[in-house]
Amino acid sequence: MRGLLLTLLLTMVACQPTQPRVVVLPAPEPVVSDLPPLDEAEFRAVFEQELRYQRMIADMLFEGRKALNANRLLTPADVSAHSYFMRVLAIEPENAVALQGIQDIVAQYLLLASQASRQGLFENARGYLRRAEQVDRTHAGIASAWVALEADMKSTDVVHSLSARELASQSSALTELLAQIAVQARDSGAFFLITAPNDAQARWIYLQMQAAVEGHRLRGNIELGETPTIRLIMPTDGDA
């Protein structure tokens, strides 16, 4: 009987709801800053200073791109694309826009060198490549550009320089010269490259040449450039 009562008592105790245990955590200590709080005037001054800095960087990058588009690559020194981008890099050495601008300057010099070389203006081409080296000697395209220039200088191609004044006036003397060049291109089987300041002048040159060799289709191409020239690309042994 006593055992039964003990069992009943234990069962009743086990069925009592468990009281939740409340753990009180200590309140966090306030973080104390070493810097004094900025008042509104100081905050505004810091904000305006940062804004002026960002505007200064943006203005220099804009002027650099504008100079690049105008082909002011290294000169004039104070308003060239190179000077603007280098000013930015002096402040922010990792500025991506300025770094790309430097690469774009080199690419433009390589393009100018290639054009000059095709026109037989080899000294001009050398000058452009030297300027590319001045901007970034480590650029991967410079070495191959020198190789291409040397190959052009050793080629048997014939380059005829044309007078810009006579081209503008479409003189009879130039018309006669173009006829002679056309005959040379026909007889040698050369491929021609006409370079002229604008499309209208380039097409006029081609029409005069084609008219001089009626019945024969000249093969060639046209590109725009400041110095008017005609390059006759002579066939090699393997050419048809």
C-alpha positions in Angstrom: 0.0 0.0 0.0 2.8 2.4 0.9 4.5 1.6 -2.4 1.4 2.4 -4.3 1.0 5.7 -2.7 4.7 6.6 -3.4 4.3 5.7 -7.0 1.2 7.8 -7.3 2.9 10.8 -5.7 5.9 10.6 -8.1 3.5 10.4 -11.0 1.7 13.6 -9.9 5.0 15.5 -9.4 6.2 14.4 -12.9 3.0 15.8 -14.5 3.4 19.2 -13.0 4.2 21.9 -15.7 7.9 22.9 -15.9 8.5 26.5 -15.0 10.5 28.4 -17.7 14.0 29.4 -16.6 14.6 33.1 -17.2 18.2 34.1 -17.9 18.9 37.8 -17.6 21.8 39.0 -19.8 23.8 42.0 -18.8 23.1 45.1 -20.8 25.8 45.8 -23.5 28.2 48.5 -22.7 28.0 51.6 -24.9 30.6 51.9 -27.6 32.7 54.9 -27.0 34.2 56.5 -30.2 37.6 58.1 -30.1 36.4 60.7 -32.6 34.3 63.6 -31.5 30.9 63.7 -33.1 30.6 66.0 -36.2 28.1 68.7 -36.0 26.0 69.6 -39.0 28.4 72.3 -40.3 31.4 70.0 -40.1 29.6 67.2 -41.8 28.5 69.5 -44.6 32.1 70.7 -45.0 33.4 67.2 -45.3 30.7 66.2 -47.8 31.4 69.3 -50.0 35.1 68.6 -50.0 34.5 65.0 -51.2 32.2 66.3 -53.8 34.7 68.8 -55.1 37.3 66.0 -55.3 35.1 63.7 -57.3 34.2 66.6 -59.7 37.9 67.4 -60.2 38.7 63.8 -61.1 35.6 63.6 -63.4 36.6 66.9 -65.1 40.1 65.7 -65.8 38.9 62.4 -67.2 36.4 64.2 -69.4 39.1 66.6 -70.7 41.4 63.7 -71.3 38.9 61.8 -73.5 38.1 65.0 -75.4 41.8 65.6 -76.1 42.1 61.9 -77.2 39.2 62.3 -79.6 40.8 65.5 -81.0 44.1 63.7 -81.5 45.9 65.8 -78.9 47.8 62.8 -77.7 51.1 64.2 -76.2 50.9 67.8 -77.4 50.2 70.5 -76.4 51.8 69.3 -73.2 49.4 71.1 -70.8 46.2 70.1 -72.6 47.1 66.8 -74.1 45.2 63.5 -73.4 48.4 62.1 -71.8 48.7 65.1 -69.4 45.1 64.8 -68.2 45.3 61.0 -67.6 48.6 61.3 -65.8 47.3 63.9 -63.5 44.5 61.6 -62.5 46.9 58.7 -62.0 49.1 60.8 -59.8 46.1 61.1 -57.4 44.5 57.7 -58.0 47.1 55.3 -59.4 44.5 52.5 -60.0 41.9 54.7 -61.7 40.6 52.4 -64.4 39.4 55.1 -66.8 42.8 56.9 -66.8 44.7 53.6 -67.2 42.5 52.8 -70.2 43.1 56.2 -71.6 46.9 55.7 -71.6 46.4 52.4 -73.5 44.1 54.2 -76.0 46.8 56.8 -76.6 49.3 54.1 -77.5 46.7 52.4 -79.7 46.2 55.6 -81.6 49.9 56.1 -82.2 50.1 52.5 -83.5 47.3 53.2 -85.9 48.9 56.4 -87.1 52.2 54.5 -87.6 50.5 51.8 -89.6 48.8 54.4 -91.9 52.0 56.3 -92.4 53.9 53.1 -93.2 51.4 52.1 -95.8 51.7 55.5 -97.4 55.5 55.2 -97.6 56.0 57.9 -94.9 58.5 55.9 -93.0 60.0 58.7 -91.0 56.5 59.7 -89.8 55.8 56.1 -88.9 59.0 55.9 -86.8 58.1 59.1 -85.0 54.7 57.7 -84.1 56.2 54.5 -82.8 58.7 56.4 -80.7 55.9 58.4 -79.1 54.0 55.2 -78.4 57.1 54.0 -76.5 57.3 57.3 -74.7 53.7 56.7 -73.4 54.1 53.0 -72.5 57.2 51.1 -73.6 55.8 47.8 -72.3 52.7 47.8 -74.6 52.5 44.5 -76.4 51.7 46.0 -79.8 54.8 48.1 -80.2 57.3 45.4 -81.0 55.1 43.9 -83.8 54.6 47.4 -85.2 58.3 47.9 -85.6 58.5 44.6 -87.4 55.7 45.6 -89.8 57.4 48.9 -90.5 60.7 47.2 -91.3 58.9 44.9 -93.7 57.2 47.8 -95.4 60.5 49.6 -95.8 62.0 46.5 -97.5 59.1 45.9 -99.8 59.2 46.6 -103.6 56.0 48.6 -103.4 56.0 52.0 -105.1 54.5 55.1 -103.3 53.5 58.2 -105.2 53.0 61.3 -103.2 50.4 63.7 -104.5 50.1 67.5 -104.1 47.3 68.4 -101.7 46.8 71.7 -103.5 46.6 70.1 -106.9 44.2 67.5 -105.6 42.0 70.2 -104.2 41.9 72.0 -107.5 41.8 68.8 -109.6 44.6 70.2 -111.8 45.3 68.9 -115.2 48.9 68.1 -114.2 47.6 65.8 -111.4 45.2 64.2 -113.9 48.2 63.4 -116.1 50.2 62.0 -113.2 47.3 59.8 -112.2 47.0 58.4 -115.7 50.7 57.4 -115.6 50.3 55.7 -112.3 47.3 53.8 -113.6 49.3 52.5 -116.6 52.0 51.5 -114.2 49.5 49.6 -112.0 48.0 47.9 -115.0 51.3 46.8 -116.5 52.7 45.6 -113.2 49.5 44.0 -112.0 49.8 46.0 -108.8 47.1 46.4 -106.2 46.7 50.1 -105.4 45.9 51.9 -102.1 44.6 55.5 -102.5 44.9 57.7 -99.4 43.1 61.1 -99.5 41.8 63.6 -96.9 38.2 62.8 -97.7 36.1 60.3 -99.6 35.2 62.6 -102.5 38.8 63.3 -103.3 39.7 59.6 -103.0 37.0 58.7 -105.4 38.0 61.4 -107.9 41.6 60.0 -107.9 40.2 56.5 -108.6 38.0 57.7 -111.5 40.9 59.5 -113.2 43.0 56.3 -112.9 40.3 54.0 -114.2 39.5 56.3 -117.1 43.2 56.2 -118.2 43.1 52.4 -118.6 39.8 51.9 -120.2 38.9 48.3 -120.7 41.1 47.2 -117.7 39.7 46.8 -114.2 42.1 48.2 -111.6 42.2 46.5 -108.3 42.6 48.6 -105.2 41.3 50.2 -102.0 40.7 53.6 -100.5 41.4 55.0 -97.1 41.3 58.4 -95.5 44.4 60.2 -94.3 45.9 63.7 -94.2 48.6 63.1 -96.8 47.3 62.1 -100.3 49.3 59.2 -101.7 48.9 56.2 -104.0 50.7 53.1 -103.1 51.2 50.4 -105.7 51.5 47.0 -103.9 53.6 45.0 -106.3 52.7 41.3 -106.8 55.0 38.7 -105.4 56.0 35.4 -107.1 53.0 33.6 -105.5 50.4 36.2 -106.6 48.1 35.4 -109.5 
